[in-house]
Amino acid sequence: MTLLERHDKNAVAHLRMNAPEKLNALSEAMLEALQNEFDRLSKDRSIRVVILSGAGKAFCAGHDLKEMTVGRQSEDGGKAYFKSLFDNCAKMMSSIQKLPQPVIAKVHGIATAAGCQLVSSCDLAVAEDGARFGVNGVNIGLFCSTPMVALSRNIPRKQAFEMLTTGQFINAETAQDYGLINRIARPEDLDSVTGELAKTISSKLAAAVKIGKEAFYKQLEMSLEEAYAYTGDVMVENMLYRDTEEGISAFIEKRDPTWEQ
């Protein structure tokens, strides 16, 4: 069985975590598979959008607790193992935002702990109306400190802190209100709603989306003055693209642009 499935259609890469018996837990093998695929996608100019989903009953149930229990059985109590696991997870999550393509999480069932972190790390998210989200580690005595990084950069801090300290789930409507997801769909419409969003984005100039995604995340960490200075330079660079010139001309001339990229 392939742990991470991929098929490409119309410049969209569809990735599906395929460990349904473990609710697509982020085992060491799953983290490695995701990292390898994101590394490949970072160099794939034929792909404009990525959709990430999970097989079976759930999107992702977080880290593989059974695997972590085994990893603990070492002379140092698992310290080196846990350090490697969480470092690799952080690297994979960070890779999503470093990709030139926007990544859409297509969520059904549950997204919990590192699974909720995965949704938070994606650029966009569409969820079925029955989906639930949680950072539930506190319920077993493990505060979701690494999932907190992505979650607290997506939703207001008091709502994030409540989720982290209560371990309670939120539903899709609340997740949308908080800003964790973009859209909600009925289960039978999840594929089409997600696909339509991907289609809209993939129709845009890929070079502009790439430079814009990079700038989006960089400017968030800057002061207002630094952000305007930086994004002004990005706009200058973007304006000099041949395809941007073509796009502006097409708009003025009321025709569809002919882009090379």
Secondary structure, DSSP 8 states (H G I E B T S, - for coil): --SEEEEEETTEEEEEE--GGGTT-B-HHHHHHHHHHHHHHTT-TT--EEEEEESTT-SB--B-HHHHHHHT-STTTTHHHHHHHHHHHHHHHHHHHHSSS-EEEEE-SEEETHHHHHHHHSSEEEEETT-EEE--GGGGT---HHHHHHHTTTS-HHHHHHHHHH---EEHHHHHHHTS-SEEE-GGGHHHHHHHHHHHHHTS-HHHHHHHHHHHHHHHTS-HHHHHHHHHHHHHHHHT-HHHHHHHHHHHTTS------
